Amino acid sequence: MAGGTSTGYVRIWDIQAPTTPHKVVDSTGPLNDLRFSRNAEYLAIANRNITLVPLAKEGKSIVVRGDQANYGSVRFSTDGRLLLTVNGKGEIMTIDLASGVGRPFHCCSSIWGEVGFSLDGTRAFWAGHWPGVWDLHSMTLLGRLTERREFMAFGPIAIDPTEPLLYMGSQDGRVYQWNIETLRLLGKSQALSDYVHSIAVLGKSGWVAYAAEGGAIHLWHPKTGTSRAVQAARPTTNLVFDESRNRTALGTNSGQVEFWDLIDERLLGRLAGR
């Protein structure tokens, strides 16, 4: 597991024995995003640039982009060959890791809005003010998720691992659910009083967790319409669901990582961030 501060100091833990960080990465500048490659060979760090930190073996970090373009979110393709990212100009692009060649395919989005691959790696999604879907084989726009450009931008993205469902959190405080195949809007959650900062699909439970920065986690069950809050769980960072242990990891403003069973509202443990 990896976590970092806004100033860019990154800690990497082996969660089988998580008493101390397994690896420490000195600051590479203000941090926007972290993401492991599928086989955990690399950790991608997105900030003014994009850097790959090798994890499987010792070696120097690889600067994939050093142009100070301010990269928002970064995602690896399923086969590990491509990175998907959005930069400060709102350009969405894929980067071929073998050649280093970047291929912009859409402009413009909000850097606050995340990007993501479909589970089969054939499509790319983006959030922002007018979220859409791109076919990576034909390099064509498959469609938009809203009829028009929205005043409130969409930010975090989550994809259901078992059903063709896509979730996005909005600055209006709601989570929106779409069918990935038809691009049809299926429902909206109850609204928070602030932006939705993070989302996690809680495995096969049917529940979706979402929260504003520093606010209580809210749970939404789209099929039943049920909603409730877990007041004691207050993340300042993204939510990460660990299906193997049925728990959700989150960072707090105390510099700790907490592990929760959100459905039963139980704190399972803490991990020091320093």
N, C-alpha and C positions, 0 to 999 in steps of 0.2 A: 504494500500500500504506500502511496506517496501523498504528501501534503506539503503545502508551502505557505509562506506569509506573503502579504501584498508587496513587500520589498524584494521578494525573490529568493529567499533562503528556503531550500527544499530538503525535506527529510524523507527517507525511504526506509520502511520497516518490513521485516519478515514477520507476518502476523502469526506464524507458528510459534515464534519466540520474541514477542514484541517489546521487551523491556527497554532496549536502547535502539536508536536508529541503526539500520544496517548500512546505510550510506548517507553522507551529507554532501549536498551540492551548494557551493558558495553562490552568493547572489549573482544572477545574470541580469539584474534589473527588475523593475516592477513586474509582477507576475500576472498574466491573464488566464492561463490555462495549463493543465498537466494532463497527459494521457499516455498510458502504456500501450506498446505494440501488443498484438494478440498473443505472441509467445513470450512476452516480457523481456525481449532482447534489448529494447530501448525504452526510455522514457522521453517523450517529446515535451519540451517546454516552450510555450508561446508567450512572448512579450514583444518588445520592439522587434525582435528577430525570432527565428525558430531554431532551436537547438535540440539535438538528439544526444542523450546521455546513455552510454552503453552500460548494461546491467549484467548480461550473461557472462561477460569477461572483461578484464581490465582493458582500458583503451581511452583515447582522447575523445572528448565530446565533438560531435560533428555539427557544424553550423550549416543548416539547410538553407536558411535565408538570413543574410546579414545586411539587409538594406534599410533597416530602421523603419519599416513600413507599419509597425504596430499591429501584430497579428492577434486576433481575438481568441477564437476557439480553434483547436486542432484535433483531427481525428484520423486514425489509421484505417485503411480499407481492410476488408476481411482477409485478403491474401497478403497484406503487409507491404504491397508495392507502392501504394499511393498515400499521400497525406491530403486531407481536405481542410481548408482553412478560409478565414475571412480576414481582410486587413483593414487598416484605418481609413482607407478610401471607400470601403464597402464592397470591394471586389472579392468575389468568391472564386476560388481556384483549387485545382488539384496539382500536386507536386509529385513527379515521378522520382522516387528515392534512388533509383539506379543511375539516372542521368542528371537529376537535379533540375530538370526542365519544369517550369510552371505553366499551367494551362488555364488562364482565366476563362470562365464561361458565363458569369452573370455579374451584373452591376446595376443597381447598387443596393446593398443591404445595410443594416445597422450593425456596427461592430459589437454592440451589446447582444445582438441576436446570435444564437449558436448555429452551427452547421452539423450535419450528420449523414452517415451512409445508411441505406437500407440494410437489413440483415444479410441479404444476398449480394450486396455490393454493387448492384446494377444502377442504383439511383442515389442522388444526393438531395438532401432537404436543407432548406435554410429558413430562418425565422425572420426577425426584423419587422418592418412596417407592412410588407406585402409578401408573406411566406409562399414558397413555391417548391416545385419538384423538378429535377433535371434528370434526364436519361443519359447515363454516362457512356452507353454504347453508341447511340445515334447522335449524341451531343445536341439534343433538342429539349426545349421546355415541354414538359408533360402537362403542366397546369399550375394554377395558383390555388391556394387553400382558402382564400377569401375573395369576395367579388371585387373588391377595390382596395386601394392602399389604406391601411388603418392608421388612425391618429396615434393610438397606443401601440407601441412596438411589442412584438413577441420576442421572448428571450430564450429560456432554457428549453431543450428538446429531450424527450424520452421516447423510446420505441419499445412496445410490448414484445417480449421475447417469444411469446407463444401464439399471439393473434396478430392479424394485420392492422394494428392500431398505432397511431402516432399521437403524442401529447406535446403541447407547447404551453408554456406559461406566459402570461401577458402582463403588461404594465397596468392593466385594469384590475389586477388581483385575482384573475381566474385562470384555471387550466382548461384548455380546449382539447377535445378528442376528435380525431378524424380516422376514417377508414383509409388505410394506405393505398388500397387497390382502386377504390372509386374516387378518392379525394373528397369524400362527402363528410361534412361536419356532422358529428353524432351527438355531441353534448358539451356542456360547460359546467364547471364546478361552481360552488359558492365562491363569492369574492372575498379576498382579504382586503385590509385597509391600505395595503402597500403593494408594490410590485411583487410578482412571483419571481423569486430569485433562484429557486432550485426545485427539481422534480425527481422522483424515483418511482418506477413501477415495482411494487413489492412482490416479485415473482409471479406465481400462479394464484395468488390469493384474491385477485380482483381489485385490490386496493391500490390507489395511487397516492403517494405522499408529496406534499408541496409546502413551501414556506417562503415567507419574506425574510430578508436578511435580519437575523437576530430575533425573529418572531417565532411563535409556537408553530410546530408542525401540524398541518391539517391533513386528514385522511379523507379521500373521496372514493366511493365505490360506484362507478358509472352505471353498472347494470341494475343496482338497487336504488340509486340516487341518495344513498346514505352518506352523511358527512359528520365528522367529529374532529376535535382538536386534542393534541397531546401537548398540554401546556408546559410540561417540564422539559421537553426536548426543544431546544432553541438554537438552530444552526446559524453560523455566520458564513458557511461555505456550502458547496454542493453536497447533495445527498447521494450516497453510494450504497446500493443494496448488494449484500453478499448472500447469494442464493444457497451456497453450500452450508451456511450456518444460520440461515433465516434471520439475518440481522441487518441493520442499516447503520452505516458509519457516517458521522458528521463532525465537522470541526466547530469549536466554540470560541468565543472571544476571550476565554481564559487560557488559550494556548494548548488546549487538550483536544484529543479525538475521543468521541464517545461512541459506544456501540449500543444500539437499542433494538428491542423487539417492539416495534411501533404498534402492532396490532393488539398486543397484550399490555402495552404501555409500561414496559419494564426496561430499566437501564441495566445492561449486561456487563459493562466494564468501561474503563477509561484507559487512555494511552497518553503519556506525556509527550508534548510536542517539542520539548527541548532535550 
